[in-house]
Amino acid sequence: MPSVKEADQAMNAAVEAMRREFSTVRTGKATPALLDTVKVEAYGTQMPLNQVSSISTPDPTLIVVQPFDQTLIGAIEKGILTADLGFNPSNDGNLIRVPIPPLNEERRKEYVKILHKMAEEGRVSIRHARHKARGTIQELVKEHELGEDDGRRQTAKVEELTHEYTEAIDDLLKKKEEEVMAI
């Protein structure tokens, strides 16, 4: 059952990707993941922020960025500003404080739309894995490497996995949507 196993792995990867994507969407609460997309000009190259600093959240409305190398503090501040996340960092010479402003209703609704779009991309990935697995199963049946009954069973298993993983994405979406809309 290699095609079923491959489909399972691909669908699981899609759900994990959704988890990571959803963690980057603001909920009005500070998390280090909010700065995952920030790149910093360091040592002649663009580097992810988490590779040049430690990021912590001492309280729900503040992210603190502590550079490993103090000479990068200006570049880190510039990276946060140019990442277009809507944050206004303040630099005190040793570390950077990033206050997280509360979300207004309009912004929350925008984030919910973004979440729905991300979830649909995840569902498309799952359907793609299903399509690929079904094609492989049909090919094996056609070449008589797999019996028709086994082919139907495997196809049914792939459909079951598709339903299971699609539900997982819907559950993730629902939880994140509630998180974003909570005041």
FENVENFEN-V105468 format. One record per backbone hydrogen bond with DSSP energy under -0.5 kcal/mol. NH is the residue of the N-H (numbers start at 1). CO is the residue of the C=O. Records with the same first field share a line. If there is no record, write none. Layout:
NH: CO / CO
//
This chain:
5: 1
6: 2
7: 3
8: 4
9: 5
10: 6
11: 7
12: 8
13: 9
14: 10
15: 11
16: 12
17: 13
18: 14
19: 15
20: 16
21: 17
22: 18
23: 19
24: 20 / 21
25: 22
27: 29
30: 60
34: 31
35: 32
36: 33
38: 35
40: 47
42: 40 / 45
45: 42
47: 40 / 45
49: 38
51: 48
52: 49
53: 49
54: 66
56: 64
59: 62
62: 59
63: 98
64: 56
65: 96
66: 54 / 64
67: 65
68: 52
69: 52
70: 68
72: 69
73: 70
76: 72
77: 73
78: 74
79: 75
80: 76
81: 77
82: 78
83: 79
84: 81
85: 80
90: 97
92: 90 / 95
96: 65
97: 90
98: 63
99: 88 / 97
100: 61
101: 99
108: 104
109: 105
110: 106
111: 107
112: 108
113: 109
114: 110
115: 111
116: 112
117: 113
118: 114
119: 115
120: 116
121: 117
122: 118
123: 119
124: 120
125: 121
126: 122
127: 123
128: 124
129: 125
130: 126
131: 127
132: 128
133: 129
134: 130
135: 131
136: 132
137: 133
138: 134
139: 135
140: 136
141: 137
142: 138
143: 139
144: 141
145: 140
146: 140
151: 147
152: 148
153: 149
154: 150
155: 151
156: 152
157: 153
158: 154
159: 155
160: 156
161: 157
162: 158
163: 159
164: 160
165: 161
166: 162
167: 163
168: 164
169: 165
170: 166
171: 167
172: 168
173: 169
174: 170
175: 171
176: 172
177: 173
178: 174
179: 175
180: 176
181: 177
182: 178
//
